[in-house]
Amino acid sequence: MTCTVSTVRFDDDSMWLELSDGRVLGVPLRAYFPLANAYSECSPECRMNMHHR
C-alpha cells in the first residue's frame, strides 16, 4: 500500500500532513527545529524532500 502526502499546512504550533488515505498527522514544530523558528509567512514556502533518509 502506497500513501502520499496530499496537503501540508501549518498553524502556530504544528505542521499538519493530510495523507492520500485520509489520515491527518500533526507534527509539533518543536520536533523539527528549523521550522520551530521560521517566520509564519515563510513556513508555507517549505518543501518536503521525499528522498531524504
VEXDREN-2710 file (C-alpha; in Angstrom, 1 decimal):
% VEXDREN-2710
k/r/px/py/pz
1/MET/0.0/0.0/0.0
2/THR/1.4/3.4/-1.0
3/CYS/0.4/6.5/0.9
4/THR/1.5/10.0/-0.1
5/VAL/1.2/13.5/1.4
6/SER/-1.5/15.4/-0.4
7/THR/-1.6/18.6/1.6
8/VAL/0.8/20.3/4.1
9/ARG/-0.4/23.2/6.3
10/PHE/0.9/25.0/9.3
11/ASP/-0.5/26.6/12.4
12/ASP/1.4/28.3/15.3
13/ASP/2.4/25.1/16.9
14/SER/2.2/22.2/14.3
15/MET/2.8/21.0/10.8
16/TRP/-0.3/19.1/9.5
17/LEU/0.1/16.4/6.8
18/GLU/-3.0/15.2/5.1
19/LEU/-2.4/11.8/3.6
20/SER/-3.8/10.3/0.4
21/ASP/-5.6/7.6/2.5
22/GLY/-7.5/10.2/4.6
23/ARG/-5.4/10.2/7.7
24/VAL/-4.1/13.5/9.1
25/LEU/-0.8/13.7/11.0
26/GLY/0.1/16.6/13.3
27/VAL/3.8/17.1/14.0
28/PRO/4.8/19.7/16.7
29/LEU/7.1/22.3/15.1
30/ARG/9.4/22.0/18.1
31/ALA/10.1/18.4/16.9
32/TYR/11.6/19.9/13.7
33/PHE/13.9/22.6/14.8
34/PRO/14.4/24.5/11.5
35/LEU/10.6/25.1/11.3
36/ALA/10.2/26.0/15.0
37/ASN/11.9/29.4/14.5
38/ALA/10.6/30.1/11.0
39/TYR/8.6/33.2/10.4
40/SER/4.9/32.3/9.9
41/GLU/5.0/33.8/6.4
42/CYS/7.9/31.6/5.5
43/SER/6.5/28.3/6.6
44/PRO/4.2/27.7/3.6
45/GLU/7.3/28.1/1.4
46/CYS/8.9/25.0/2.9
47/ARG/9.3/22.0/0.6
48/MET/9.2/18.4/1.6
49/ASN/12.1/16.3/0.4
50/MET/10.6/12.9/-0.2
51/HIS/14.1/11.4/-0.9
52/HIS/15.7/12.4/2.4
53/ARG/16.7/9.4/4.6
END
